[in-house]
Amino acid sequence: MNPQPLRPRPAGHALVEALVAQGVTTCFGVPGESYLAVLDGLHEHRDRIRFVACRQEGGAAFMAEAQGKLSGRPGVCFVTRGPGATNASIGVHTAFQDSTPLVLFVGQVASDQRDREAFQEVDYRQFFGPGTLGMAKWAAQVDSADRLPEYLARAFHTALQGRPGPVVLALPEDMLTTLTSAPVLPKARPAQAWPAPGALRDLRALLVAAERPFVIAGGSGWDAEACAALQRFAENWQLPVGCGFRFQDTFDNRHPLYAGDVGIGINPKLAARVRDADLVLALGVRLGEMTTGAYTLLEAPRPRQKLVHVHAGPEELGRVYAADLMLQSSMANAAKALESLTAPPELRWGAWAAAAQADYEANLVAPAVGPLDMAVVVKTIAARLPVDTVYTNGAGNFSGWLHRYVRYPGLQHAGRTQLAPTSGAMGYGLPAAVAAALLEPHRWAVNIAGDGDFLMTGQECATATGYGAKKLLSVVVDNGSYGTIRMHQEREYPGRVSGSDLFNPDFAALARAYGWFGEHVERTSEFAPALERALEAGRPALLHLKLDSDVSTTRTTLSAIREAARRR
Ligand SMILES: Cc1ncc(C[n+]2csc(CCOP(=O)(O)OP(=O)(O)O)c2C)c(N)n1
């Protein structure tokens, strides 16, 4: 039955009604005069949907991206034309690389000004793609107010279906003020692919023939049920499981079959194990550069291991790797199918799985470092805060401590607890934590940031204060440099420091200026009491940590890297 036409109202209002019908209760953005009719619609429906006005579109788009990651439904962001859209593009790129459902709405110049390079005019179909092969899955312009529901429904389905990702809709100013009786369409329910029964039989045969199987799970599209089913599959077959780069919450890190994260700064023993496996089951992961150790753990295009690749997007299957078996399936359906596979009574790889877990446990231990030990800092936070705490980060070596030492529970225990950009976008962590604190205020959001990383989007501290975030902590690791780049410099051009030193403000004072709690920490022993005071503050808190600039990663120092490079 066709939905009933509604009383005429401006398309800007119809758009907000459509978002409400999609289940959207919060959206993020920076206002612009190009979409006043939408802002008015948001005012009209303010009891059902909240607009969080951010301080920069990069921050807003990151918040919407984090919303997509947290909820599994498209995050929603509104920005103005030209300058707003270009600022927001970092969030679109991140959502693309991270396969996060996101809808970015861009106010567009009026139709009668189009193609004149009118004020702030950009052609978003050219700018965002999909021809850019790395920005939006789909970019379109809604020229007809009456067709708005069709475009919006397609945007939500496109963002969710297959490999999830970002969609951009441009909204000409005059279209938004046109009256329309267009109906509101129902909430998008994405179509989900199932693995074919024959392929499942083949997968079982590969497993039965294996001696050293290894699962790499991750990517987007998992939910609590799917992660629980994945765990039962792993238990039925006693399979060691690693998580793909920055998808560490896909499998419970406290489970005896957990083997660690297959990402940047990988445990060398885990890297060796993935290389030594005779069968790799890649479930939901793209098998990108970061998860494959730059295509060395699995050699491209034909790995030495037998490879089964399960992914929701057909374009990812066979994209790089000639897998022995490829299954196109949503993670929900794949996990259900996998748990139905019966294992033989005797499995050959008990010792292999036990050794994988022992390697993971051993990697949680590291020699003490002074005067401030980041391993102790992260472990102290993880021990003190509840298991459902959301951890966020942007890009930089500081994230290595988080990745190595936090034991993320699977989604079935706490929902998503890791918000981190596989795109390696600096500045992601703080807005992601602000979004988490606003969207799920019952749990803590903890951001670990580098001094470079933090100031890329630090202005969103004001958004957190303005919208009443409470359980929000940012730990800024100040080593006085863009440390990751310095590390690469020391490796490639030892001793020749160029462009990687930073001049920093007093981050604790800066936080206090935003109405946050702020303190400094210089020694390991000062951290736990400072953390207590931060958690008791009853408002967002920032701890400014001074880290010895020679400490480079969880495993090495700049001087060691420099000396090794000079010896080479
Ligand atoms: C938006 C963006 N710009 C530049 C880079 C390149 N980059 C990667 S890590 C890094 C340095 C990060 O510095 P900081 O946040 O201080 O962390 P550290 O590496 O010192 O721990 C840079 C510049 C990036 N990944 N993202």
Ligand as a Chemical Component Dictionary entry (heavy atoms), coordinates in Angstrom:
data_LIG
# 
_chem_comp.id                   LIG 
_chem_comp.type                 NON-POLYMER 
_chem_comp.pdbx_formal_charge   1 
_chem_comp.three_letter_code    LIG 
# 
loop_
_chem_comp_atom.comp_id 
_chem_comp_atom.atom_id 
_chem_comp_atom.alt_atom_id 
_chem_comp_atom.type_symbol 
_chem_comp_atom.charge 
_chem_comp_atom.model_Cartn_x 
_chem_comp_atom.model_Cartn_y 
_chem_comp_atom.model_Cartn_z 
_chem_comp_atom.pdbx_ordinal 
LIG C1  C1  C 0 44.623 14.186 9.794  1  
LIG C2  C2  C 0 45.982 13.586 9.737  2  
LIG N1  N1  N 0 47.053 14.343 9.459  3  
LIG C3  C3  C 0 48.287 13.812 9.430  4  
LIG C4  C4  C 0 48.472 12.477 9.673  5  
LIG C5  C5  C 0 49.882 11.876 9.633  6  
LIG N2  N2  N 1 50.262 11.476 10.998 7  
LIG C6  C6  C 0 50.093 10.221 11.459 8  
LIG S1  S1  S 0 50.542 10.052 13.036 9  
LIG C7  C7  C 0 51.030 11.655 13.139 10 
LIG C8  C8  C 0 51.610 12.208 14.415 11 
LIG C9  C9  C 0 50.721 12.034 15.593 12 
LIG O1  O1  O 0 51.219 12.829 16.635 13 
LIG P1  P1  P 0 50.649 12.784 18.085 14 
LIG O2  O2  O 0 49.179 12.891 18.082 15 
LIG O3  O3  O 0 51.356 13.792 18.898 16 
LIG O4  O4  O 0 50.956 11.316 18.586 17 
LIG P2  P2  P 0 52.367 10.564 18.777 18 
LIG O5  O5  O 0 52.661 9.877  17.497 19 
LIG O6  O6  O 0 53.378 11.601 19.164 20 
LIG O7  O7  O 0 52.093 9.585  19.871 21 
LIG C10 C10 C 0 50.828 12.324 11.937 22 
LIG C11 C11 C 0 51.154 13.755 11.708 23 
LIG C12 C12 C 0 47.316 11.704 9.938  24 
LIG N3  N3  N 0 47.379 10.387 10.149 25 
LIG N4  N4  N 0 46.090 12.277 9.993  26 
# 
loop_
_chem_comp_bond.comp_id 
_chem_comp_bond.atom_id_1 
_chem_comp_bond.atom_id_2 
_chem_comp_bond.value_order 
_chem_comp_bond.pdbx_ordinal 
LIG C1  C2  SING 1  
LIG C2  N1  SING 2  
LIG C2  N4  DOUB 3  
LIG N1  C3  DOUB 4  
LIG C3  C4  SING 5  
LIG C4  C5  SING 6  
LIG C4  C12 DOUB 7  
LIG C5  N2  SING 8  
LIG N2  C6  DOUB 9  
LIG N2  C10 SING 10 
LIG C6  S1  SING 11 
LIG S1  C7  SING 12 
LIG C7  C8  SING 13 
LIG C7  C10 DOUB 14 
LIG C8  C9  SING 15 
LIG C9  O1  SING 16 
LIG O1  P1  SING 17 
LIG P1  O2  DOUB 18 
LIG P1  O3  SING 19 
LIG P1  O4  SING 20 
LIG O4  P2  SING 21 
LIG P2  O5  DOUB 22 
LIG P2  O6  SING 23 
LIG P2  O7  SING 24 
LIG C10 C11 SING 25 
LIG C12 N3  SING 26 
LIG C12 N4  SING 27 
# 
